[in-house]
């Protein structure tokens, strides 16, 4: 069973809460508008492109790897024979 103030007395229901409800409704509407505006702004913000990053240079001279293998951004670009470390 659900209890409500309207079931008890219409005048009691009107006097209780009628002062704060419009204020609460207005506050919630304004907060909703502000959050919607913030969400639109964040959705249109783009991250910096990754192509502007410096190239990644890797060198391998370990057991099991090709001796002196030189990679640029994951692509083999050559070998450095006889070189064991850079």
Phi, psi and omega in degrees: 000136182254128180264143176215159179289333180295327180289334182278303183200126180299324180289325178292319179295323181288325183280329181272120174089349182289339181281323185265339182299311178298322178295316178296318180297317179295317179298316179294321177296317180294320177296321178296316178298317180296316179293324177295318178296318178295320179296319178296321180293318180291327180290331182271349179286129181253148176281157178295141180295144182282347182292342180281354181289155178291149179294148180264118180254126181235144178230132180238128173217049183250165177296134180090344178258155176300130182300126175070028181286132181243124183241144174235117183052042177082359180254130178293123180248350177164180178237147176244092185295138178081352181269126181252343176202153179249000000 
